[in-house]
Every structure is written in C-alpha cells, then in structure tokens.
Amino acid sequence: LATASWDGSVRLWDVTRRQDADLLSTAANFSVAFSPDGQVLAAGGAGVELWGTASGKCFKTLPEMTARDIRVAFSPDGNTLVACGADNIIHLFDTKDWSHRGTFPAPDRPITALVFSPDSETLAVPVMDKSVRLFDVRSRRERLRLEGNKDYVLTAAFTPDGKSLITGGKPIKFWDPVTGKEQKKPAQQIESAVRLAVSSDGKKLAAALRDYTVVLFNLETMTEEFRLKGHKDEIFGLTFSPDSKTLATASWDSTVKLWHVASGEPLLTFKSAFGVSWCVAFSPDNSMFAFGSGRADGGEITLMRAPTGEKRENGRAEHR
C-alpha cells in the first residue's frame, strides 16, 4: 500500500506483515468495541477483557461474565459498558471503576445485538422471537417492544439523530423509537439483513445480506447505490469509519475487507490465520482499527494504528 502525505513523504506499507499492529492473543475475540475516548478496547467472547489501546495490554477482566459468545457495547456518552453472552443476561458496568451495576430482564430466546441510542438512554435488543425490545438504561426496564416482523431480527441500528431505529427483518423496517410505530418504507425493498450499519453523517445505510453481499443504501433518496461483492461466506461484522468514508466487513470466510463508500470499490483485504473473522470496529478518532478472529477456544484481536513514527514498549508494533 502506498501513501502520499502533505509532510512531503511517500511511504510503502507491507500489508501482509501487519505493520503498525498489535496482535492480542485472546479467546475474547467474538465482539470488540472502542470506548468513546478511544483509550479502551473491550473484547467479548469467552469472557470480557479490557485492553488499553496505548499499551496494547489487557488491564482487567470482568469476573461477572462467564458465558460464551459475549457481545459488548459502549454507550455513546462513555459511562456504561453492556455485555451479554449465550445465557441472554445483559450486564451493565460503570466505566469509571468497572463496577457491576446490575442486569436487564433476560428473554427466553437468544439475543442477537446490543445497540445504544445516540443519547445513551435506550438500549435496543433484537431477540430471536422476531421482536426488538427497547430498554430504558437507567431503570433497566423494558419500555417498548417492536413486533410484527415476518422473520427473525438479527440486527438493528439507530440513525445519528436518534429519530429512527432500523431493524433487519424481512424486509428491513424503520421505526419511531419513542412511539414504536413503523415509519417510512424504502423506495425499494431490501432483503432480510443479517447486519446493519448507519454512517455517522446519516447519509448511508449498509446492509449485509444472506447471500454474502452488502447493499449500500442512500438514506436521503431511499435507494440502493452499490452492491458490494467479494466475501465467500456469511458476514458477521459491519461498521462505517467515523468519517463515513470507509466501510469494514468481517466474514466467516476468514477475511476482513475495507470498502470505499463513495465508489463501492474494495480497498484492502486482511486474511486471518486463526479462522473465522467475527467482528470489526474503528476508534472514534479514526486512528485505530480492530478486528477479532479465531475459534471458541482461542484466537486473536488485531489492533491496527495510523502511523505515528513512535515505537511502543511491547515491540509488537513499531513504525518502519
């Protein structure tokens, strides 16, 4: 990969060697999330681990989390971390001291996602009973249930203004998160999505489909712009970069791909040596990029950084 900069330099990067990357060996490789200040990377899987992004080292594990296949999410205000595993119990943690604040009522069917509203006051939880449950974060009580989907809802995403909740069912639906009423319908129906993501500028919706493709959807015109093809198996991770210019996907085919949002063209592909690629995330300032891969008994998280010219103490990532 060649980069040209206003500082007068041209640099060549060997992508296959993952320069400027920390390889974090862990079984908590199923879900990753950056704290809003970018200082902590939470990793869920077989337990929950908290990693310092500056040091590339794990500084804490959360003993309350003993289930497998744990998902993690930070609230946008940075005050709360939620985590939920195969036991369907959603746990809340205070990020000031990582103390356990309690749990939400557990549904009797599997939970497929944890999605905070932009104001951090609501947690949207798709459940494998074709519903999406909206919880008040402060009281931990269910305040609304979205039903009427024809298929299982595996994913959901809020628009940046918090006025719409988009759910992946059959078809994708738009809801008012306050009233629970269905909103506008797309100009063209989108097939059942397994993952959804909305760009931070509110202009694009990405929907990963069951045929291993991703639809890039223009939310202003409510029409499809591009269909991204390249993965050979189901897509588990889907997210936009904070500047809305790049889309990242993680797949069962052991690859993570970066796509150019404006053109729909592929940019880079990272191949995992540890099996399935489960998850992917950008840091809020766009300076770091993380993805988890592996099996239930072990794997790794790759933490990639924008080049700074600094060599870190652990020696796992030094600027060449």
Backbone torsions as a table, in degrees:
resi	resn	phi	psi	omega
1	LEU	NA	128.5	179.5
2	ALA	-106.7	135.5	177.6
3	THR	-127.9	140.2	176.7
4	ALA	-117.8	138.8	-172.7
5	SER	-128.1	157.2	174.7
6	TRP	-67.1	-12.1	178.4
7	ASP	-80.0	4.2	176.2
8	GLY	90.4	6.6	-175.8
9	SER	-108.8	152.3	168.4
10	VAL	-121.9	127.4	-177.8
11	ARG	-120.3	144.3	174.3
12	LEU	-109.8	129.1	-176.6
13	TRP	-115.9	132.3	176.1
14	ASP	-88.6	98.7	-175.8
15	VAL	-64.6	-34.1	-176.9
16	THR	-66.8	-21.7	-179.4
17	ARG	-94.3	-2.3	177.9
18	ARG	52.4	48.0	175.2
19	GLN	-62.9	153.7	-176.3
20	ASP	57.4	42.4	178.7
21	ALA	-138.2	142.7	169.2
22	ASP	-98.8	135.0	174.4
23	LEU	-104.5	107.9	-174.7
24	LEU	-97.0	109.1	-178.4
25	SER	-77.0	119.0	-174.5
26	THR	-165.3	152.2	171.8
27	ALA	-88.9	-5.4	176.1
28	ALA	-90.0	71.1	-172.0
29	ASN	-123.0	14.0	-175.1
30	PHE	-87.3	-28.3	-176.5
31	SER	-150.9	139.1	177.5
32	VAL	-133.4	148.4	177.6
33	ALA	-152.2	134.0	174.3
34	PHE	-87.0	141.6	170.7
35	SER	-66.7	152.8	-178.1
36	PRO	-57.4	-27.0	177.4
37	ASP	-87.3	-2.2	176.7
38	GLY	76.0	5.0	-175.2
39	GLN	-87.6	-18.5	-176.4
40	VAL	-128.2	137.9	170.6
41	LEU	-112.5	114.9	176.4
42	ALA	-89.8	134.1	-178.3
43	ALA	-126.9	126.4	179.7
44	GLY	-116.5	151.8	179.7
45	GLY	172.2	-107.0	170.1
46	ALA	-90.2	74.8	-172.7
47	GLY	105.4	178.5	176.4
48	VAL	-125.6	127.6	178.8
49	GLU	-119.8	145.1	177.5
50	LEU	-113.9	122.6	-176.3
51	TRP	-114.0	137.3	172.9
52	GLY	-78.8	125.2	-177.4
53	THR	-72.4	-25.7	178.4
54	ALA	-73.7	-40.1	-176.2
55	SER	-92.2	-23.9	-174.4
56	GLY	69.9	25.7	-177.6
57	LYS	-125.0	147.0	176.6
58	CYS	-76.8	124.3	-179.4
59	PHE	-108.2	-8.6	179.7
60	LYS	-165.7	144.4	167.5
61	THR	-116.4	151.4	-177.7
62	LEU	-99.3	107.4	-172.9
63	PRO	-65.3	-20.9	-179.6
64	GLU	-70.0	-19.2	-175.3
65	MET	-96.3	104.2	-176.3
66	THR	-119.7	-7.9	179.8
67	ALA	-76.4	175.0	176.6
68	ARG	-104.4	170.9	177.9
69	ASP	53.5	50.1	-175.4
70	ILE	-84.5	132.0	173.6
71	ARG	-99.0	148.3	179.8
72	VAL	-132.4	150.6	176.4
73	ALA	-155.7	137.0	173.3
74	PHE	-93.7	143.9	171.3
75	SER	-71.1	147.7	-179.5
76	PRO	-58.2	-29.0	178.7
77	ASP	-80.0	-4.7	176.0
78	GLY	79.6	3.5	-175.5
79	ASN	-87.2	-18.6	-170.8
80	THR	-135.2	140.5	168.1
81	LEU	-116.4	131.2	174.1
82	VAL	-113.0	148.8	180.0
83	ALA	-147.0	142.0	-179.2
84	CYS	-149.1	133.6	179.8
85	GLY	-113.6	-159.6	-175.7
86	ALA	-68.0	-11.5	176.6
87	ASP	-83.7	-2.9	176.7
88	ASN	68.0	15.0	178.0
89	ILE	-96.1	120.7	179.7
90	ILE	-91.6	122.2	-178.9
91	HIS	-104.8	143.2	175.7
92	LEU	-111.5	137.7	177.9
93	PHE	-129.4	140.8	176.2
94	ASP	-84.9	121.4	-174.9
95	THR	-74.1	-8.8	177.3
96	LYS	-67.8	-42.2	-179.6
97	ASP	-134.3	6.6	-179.6
98	TRP	61.8	27.2	176.9
99	SER	-76.3	151.3	-178.7
100	HIS	-82.6	121.7	-175.5
101	ARG	-98.7	-9.4	179.4
102	GLY	135.5	-171.9	-177.7
103	THR	-133.4	160.8	173.0
104	PHE	-91.0	159.0	172.4
105	PRO	-58.4	131.1	-175.0
106	ALA	-87.4	125.3	173.9
107	PRO	-71.0	162.8	-178.8
108	ASP	-90.9	5.1	176.5
109	ARG	-124.8	159.3	-175.9
110	PRO	-60.4	143.8	174.5
111	ILE	-92.9	137.2	-173.9
112	THR	-111.8	-9.9	179.4
113	ALA	-165.6	159.2	174.9
114	LEU	-129.8	115.2	-172.6
115	VAL	-132.2	117.5	177.5
116	PHE	-83.5	146.1	168.8
117	SER	-72.8	157.8	-178.7
118	PRO	-57.8	-28.8	179.8
119	ASP	-88.4	2.9	176.5
120	SER	69.7	6.3	-175.1
121	GLU	-91.8	-18.2	-176.9
122	THR	-125.6	140.1	173.6
123	LEU	-116.3	119.7	177.4
124	ALA	-93.2	130.4	-174.4
125	VAL	-130.6	100.7	172.1
126	PRO	-68.4	137.0	-177.5
127	VAL	-125.8	148.1	-177.3
128	MET	-76.7	42.7	169.7
129	ASP	-125.6	20.3	179.8
130	LYS	72.0	20.8	178.5
131	SER	-121.8	165.1	169.9
132	VAL	-127.1	126.0	-177.2
133	ARG	-104.9	133.6	179.2
134	LEU	-107.4	120.9	-177.5
135	PHE	-108.7	142.1	168.6
136	ASP	-78.5	122.3	-172.9
137	VAL	-66.7	-39.7	-176.4
138	ARG	-67.3	-46.0	-176.7
139	SER	-89.5	-16.1	-176.6
140	ARG	62.0	28.3	179.1
141	ARG	-107.3	145.7	175.2
142	GLU	-72.5	128.1	-179.1
143	ARG	-113.4	-14.3	-177.2
144	LEU	-160.1	146.1	176.1
145	ARG	-131.7	123.6	-179.7
146	LEU	-94.6	118.1	-176.7
147	GLU	-128.0	179.8	179.7
148	GLY	96.9	8.9	177.0
149	ASN	-78.7	144.0	-178.6
150	LYS	-85.8	-10.9	-177.6
151	ASP	-140.6	168.3	176.2
152	TYR	-62.0	138.7	178.4
153	VAL	-97.3	112.7	-176.4
154	LEU	-98.9	-10.1	-171.1
155	THR	-157.0	159.2	177.6
156	ALA	-157.0	157.6	178.6
157	ALA	-155.1	135.9	173.7
158	PHE	-85.7	148.2	168.0
159	THR	-75.4	154.7	-175.4
160	PRO	-58.4	-28.4	178.9
161	ASP	-83.2	-3.2	177.4
162	GLY	74.3	5.7	-175.3
163	LYS	-86.4	-14.2	180.0
164	SER	-136.3	142.8	169.6
165	LEU	-115.9	123.2	-178.8
166	ILE	-102.5	129.7	-178.4
167	THR	-120.6	144.1	178.9
168	GLY	-95.7	99.8	176.2
169	GLY	-126.6	-130.7	175.9
170	LYS	-144.7	92.3	4.6
171	PRO	-91.2	-172.7	173.1
172	ILE	-63.9	138.0	-178.1
173	LYS	-125.4	153.5	175.8
174	PHE	-112.3	130.4	-176.0
175	TRP	-126.1	151.3	167.9
176	ASP	-84.2	113.9	-175.7
177	PRO	-70.9	-9.6	177.9
178	VAL	-89.4	-47.1	-176.4
179	THR	-95.6	-22.2	-176.3
180	GLY	80.7	8.8	-179.9
181	LYS	-88.2	147.2	178.9
182	GLU	-72.7	139.7	-178.4
183	GLN	-100.2	-155.6	-178.7
184	LYS	-56.4	150.1	176.7
185	LYS	-104.0	146.0	179.0
186	PRO	-59.7	153.2	177.7
187	ALA	-61.7	-30.6	174.0
188	GLN	-130.7	140.4	-177.6
189	GLN	-69.7	139.2	175.2
190	ILE	-104.2	136.4	179.1
191	GLU	-60.3	168.7	179.0
192	SER	-57.1	126.2	-176.3
193	ALA	-101.5	142.6	175.8
194	VAL	-93.5	-21.9	176.2
195	ARG	-145.9	145.5	176.5
196	LEU	-131.0	150.3	172.5
197	ALA	-151.0	141.9	177.3
198	VAL	-115.8	135.1	179.6
199	SER	-68.4	153.5	-175.4
200	SER	-66.6	-22.4	176.4
201	ASP	-85.2	-1.6	176.4
202	GLY	74.8	11.1	-174.6
203	LYS	-96.2	-22.8	-173.4
204	LYS	-126.0	145.2	170.9
205	LEU	-121.2	128.6	174.5
206	ALA	-107.2	132.6	-180.0
207	ALA	-129.3	116.6	175.7
208	ALA	-84.8	127.8	-174.1
209	LEU	-102.8	171.5	-178.2
210	ARG	-72.4	-15.4	178.7
211	ASP	-90.5	15.1	174.9
212	TYR	75.3	13.0	175.3
213	THR	-104.2	168.2	176.6
214	VAL	-126.3	129.4	175.4
215	VAL	-95.8	127.8	171.3
216	LEU	-97.1	121.0	-169.6
217	PHE	-117.7	131.9	177.8
218	ASN	-84.5	113.9	-176.9
219	LEU	-75.3	-18.0	179.1
220	GLU	-78.6	-39.4	179.0
221	THR	-99.7	-9.3	-179.5
222	MET	60.2	39.4	179.9
223	THR	-133.2	156.9	177.8
224	GLU	-74.6	136.7	177.7
225	GLU	-105.1	-50.9	-178.1
226	PHE	-139.0	156.7	171.1
227	ARG	-123.9	115.5	-173.3
228	LEU	-90.5	123.6	-178.4
229	LYS	-121.6	142.2	-179.9
230	GLY	163.3	-31.8	177.8
231	HIS	-76.7	151.3	-177.3
232	LYS	-113.0	6.4	178.1
233	ASP	-156.2	-178.6	-172.7
234	GLU	-59.6	143.3	179.8
235	ILE	-95.6	123.5	-177.5
236	PHE	-103.0	-31.9	-177.3
237	GLY	-117.9	138.8	-177.8
238	LEU	-153.2	122.4	179.7
239	THR	-158.9	150.0	173.1
240	PHE	-91.2	152.0	169.4
241	SER	-71.2	156.0	-178.3
242	PRO	-58.0	-27.6	179.2
243	ASP	-87.1	2.9	176.8
244	SER	67.4	11.6	-175.7
245	LYS	-94.2	-18.9	-175.2
246	THR	-129.8	142.0	174.0
247	LEU	-115.3	135.0	178.6
248	ALA	-114.8	139.8	178.1
249	THR	-131.0	143.7	176.6
250	ALA	-125.7	136.4	-169.7
251	SER	-134.5	159.8	174.1
252	TRP	-61.4	-18.6	-179.6
253	ASP	-77.9	10.3	175.1
254	SER	75.8	17.8	178.9
255	THR	-121.9	154.0	168.8
256	VAL	-119.9	130.1	-177.2
257	LYS	-121.0	144.1	172.4
258	LEU	-110.5	135.3	-175.7
259	TRP	-124.7	145.3	176.1
260	HIS	-84.2	115.7	-173.1
261	VAL	-65.2	-39.3	-175.3
262	ALA	-66.9	-29.5	-176.5
263	SER	-114.8	-17.2	-175.4
264	GLY	77.3	10.0	-177.2
265	GLU	-88.5	146.4	175.5
266	PRO	-71.8	143.2	180.0
267	LEU	-106.1	-54.7	-176.7
268	LEU	-144.2	153.5	172.7
269	THR	-129.8	129.3	175.6
270	PHE	-109.2	129.7	-179.6
271	LYS	-102.7	126.3	179.4
272	SER	-85.4	139.5	175.7
273	ALA	-93.1	0.5	-174.0
274	PHE	-114.0	14.4	177.8
275	GLY	104.7	-145.0	-173.0
276	VAL	-58.9	139.0	171.7
277	SER	-94.7	114.9	-170.0
278	TRP	-93.6	-38.2	-165.7
279	CYS	-151.6	161.4	-178.9
280	VAL	-154.3	146.5	-179.2
281	ALA	-155.5	147.6	171.2
282	PHE	-105.0	147.7	171.8
283	SER	-73.0	153.5	-176.7
284	PRO	-58.0	-29.8	179.9
285	ASP	-91.7	6.2	175.7
286	ASN	70.9	12.4	-176.4
287	SER	-93.5	-12.2	-179.0
288	MET	-135.4	155.5	-176.0
289	PHE	-144.2	127.0	-176.0
290	ALA	-129.3	143.6	172.1
291	PHE	-145.8	145.6	-177.8
292	GLY	-109.3	142.7	-179.6
293	SER	-150.3	159.5	177.7
294	GLY	134.7	-161.7	-179.9
295	ARG	-115.1	178.6	-178.0
296	ALA	-63.8	-27.5	-176.8
297	ASP	-92.8	0.6	178.4
298	GLY	158.6	162.4	-179.6
299	GLY	173.7	-145.2	-178.4
300	GLU	-153.7	159.6	167.2
301	ILE	-115.2	128.0	176.3
302	THR	-96.8	119.8	179.4
303	LEU	-110.4	105.8	-177.5
304	MET	-101.0	146.7	-175.2
305	ARG	-129.1	150.7	170.1
306	ALA	-66.7	140.9	-176.9
307	PRO	-63.4	134.3	179.8
308	THR	-122.5	-13.0	-177.1
309	GLY	85.8	2.3	-177.7
310	GLU	-101.7	140.8	175.7
311	LYS	-99.3	126.3	-177.4
312	ARG	-91.4	159.9	-171.3
313	GLU	-64.6	-33.1	-174.7
314	ASN	-75.0	-11.1	174.6
315	GLY	73.3	0.7	-178.0
316	ARG	-79.8	-17.5	-178.4
317	ALA	-148.6	105.3	178.2
318	GLU	-125.4	146.8	-178.3
319	HIS	-72.2	128.6	-177.6
320	ARG	-93.7	NA	NA
